[in-house]
Amino acid sequence: MDSYLIQVNGHGDHAPMLDVHLKTNGNSKSLGKVKDRKPRWAVRASEMSKKTFNPVRAIVDSMKVEPNPKKAMISLSLGDPTVFGNLPTNDEVTRAVKEVLDSGRYNGYAPSVGYQSCREAVAAYYNCPEAPLEAQDVILTSGCSQAIELALAVLANPGQNILVPRPGFSLYKTLALSMGIEVKLYNLLPEKAWEIDLKHLESLVDEKTACLIVNNPSNPCGSVFSKSHLQKILAVASRQCVPILADEIYGDMVFADCKYEPIATLSTNVPILSCGGLAKRWLVPGWRMGWILIHDRRDIFGNEIRDGLLRLSQRILGPCTIVQGALERILHRTPPEFYHNTLSILKSNADLCYAALSAIPGLQPVRPAGAMYLMVEIEMEHFPEFENDVEFTERLISEQSVFCLPATCFEYPNFFRVVITVPEEMILEACSRIQEFCEMHYQGAEGAQDLECDK
């Protein structure tokens, strides 16, 4: 058997030097084998990448279905208000960016949390007596998605859990699972305009619960919580000492007969990280400008969460500096009629879509109150040839060239989501095709029973 001797020699004022002697009592070929070992490639994807899973992409990418070549495709699936060109941003918004670009003053690196003057502009825009804000309470991010990612990363550790709405935006789960955070889904109630099932929500809380995500106005539901319902949500959070991550990217995008209440204005004791941005209300999702507003009047987050957000923001060097430079003008000079006109179009489309789909046997739309979406229940017992909402929407594409997202994407099977930002004539045409499709496949109670027996 080989033996190895390592000697350390040193004397006098000289520091010891490592003098390594290798002595073997056996054949020295074993050393040759070590020297001659041939390196091999062994590059593997990280565990984080393997845990990252986007259910929307997974479902949509697996829907390998061709639209009907005789009918032009109408996509009601993507939550991007810019796709069809019917909802441009305001001229004041684009002028603000052009002037900043021409100035040449915003071409360098900004602080990772954003320029101080730009954070001041956001704080001033959202500041109110019920929820005061200063620049130090604002973190600028690369879109609302990064705001959500930073908020989750600062609040939750691997092995903890977060409470997420069902149906809900799929990114919450995608981010959480990639970080090793468990997701617990609390139910929304379609029969109550998608209010939260508060008893179910509270039953999910345990000692490992890191935060509660509240999305209002909602994607995918288009719902808007009343003041009293938000107060009940806050009461649960207060009783259980669970902080809130508020996804308010659709804040103020509510229809005329409804009122939006930022959740932070209704509580002094529940700490809240509110995530928002320019994407939806200003109709510029590609500009990637978001923010986190820190509401912590009881100093429950303290310096620890603030310092944590600062450190996390330093992983990248913040959002686009050009858009940062334009923020003050965008926030404070966009004319009120721009917001009003956008909401008028969305409300009109929502009403048209709701009325048309309500008249179709086998479908039960839930009337939206804001945002850009409408959810529709499929009474699957009347469409027995389809196994689920994914098959239903696949066939809708192949037969009618209308693409709606199956609500399985949002953890809510047997519904589909309609995006209401498309031009009015496309909404009407899409609803007409959906009606034709449903009439073709609808089975009354007797017909559905017969088909089940044939199976």
C-alpha positions, 0 to 999 in steps of 0.5 A: 500500500502506498504511504505519503509523507508531508514535512514542514521545514523551517528554522531560525527567523525564517517562516516555515516553508512547505516541503512536500516529499511523496514516498511510496512503499509500493509501486509508483505507478499509482502516481502516474495514474493520478497525473494521467487522469483525463479531465471530462466535461461535466456541465450541468444545469443548476438546481434553480434552473431545474426548479424554474417552471412557467405553467403558461409557457408549458401549457401553451407551448404544448398546444401544438395545434394549427388554426383554421386556415380559412379564418384569420387568427384572433388572439385573446391570450396575451396581456400586452395592450400594445399588440394591436395598436389600438391603445397607444401610450400618450404623446406626453409619455413619449415626449418625456422619453425623447427629451431625456434621450436628447439631453444625454444626462441619463446614459450612465449607471444609476444607483441600484435602487434608482436615481434619488430624484426619480424615487422622489417622483414616485413617492410624491405620486403615491404619497397620501395621508393614509399611506405616507411615502418618501424616496427612501420607501421606493425601490425602482426595478426592471418592471413589476415582475422584478419588483415581485421577485425582489419582494419574495426574495427578501421576505421568504427563505427556502423551506418557507411558504407563501400564500398565493391566489387561485386563480392567480398570476402564474409568475408567483409560483414560477419565482417561488419554486425556483427559490425553494419556497413552497406555494399554498393556494387560497381560493377566490370565489367566482360566485362572489366576484372573485372575493377571497375565501377568507376562512380557507386563506386563514386555514393555510397559515402556519409557522412557516408562512412568509407572506400573503400575496394579494393581487388587486385589481386581478390578473386573470379575473379582472376583479376589484376588491371593495374597501370592506373586503380589503379590510377583512384581508388585512384583519387576517394578516394582522391576526396571523402576523403575516406581511403582505406582498401587494401586486398592484400593477393594475392599480387605478385601472378600474371601471367607472362604477368601481373604486380602487383602494390601495391596500396600504391606505387601509392599515397602519399595522400590517407591513406591506410591500406594494409592487407596481409599474408603468406597464399597464396603466401607461401602456408601455410594458416593454419599457420595463419600469417597476417599483416597490413601495415600502409601507411600514409605519410600525417599523416591523420590517425595520432596517433589515428588510430595507437593507435586504432589498438594497442588497438584492437590488445590487445584483443588477444595476437597476432599471433603464436609466432613460425611462427613470429620467422621464418618470417625473414627467410621465407621472405628473404630466400625463393628462387625466383624459388619457387614463379615462379614454383607456378605461372607457375602451376597456369597459366598453369591450368588457361589456360587449364581451360579457353580454355576448358570452352570457348569451351562449349556452354552456358558458358562464362569464364573470363580469369584470370590474377592472384590469384587462381580463374576463374569466369564463366558466365552461360548463364541461358537462355540456361539452362531454367530448372535451376532457378539460379546458385545455382541450376546449381551447385547443379545438377553439383554435383549430376550428375557429382561429380564436386563442383564449388561455385555458385557466389551467394556466392559473391553477383553475381548470374548466375556465378560460381567460379573455383579454379585452384590449383588442379592437372592438370589431375583433372582440365582436368577431371573436365572440361570434366565432365562440358562439358558433363553436359552442353551438356546434359542440353543446350537448343538452342534459340528455345528449351529454348522457348519451355521449357518456354512455357511448364512451 
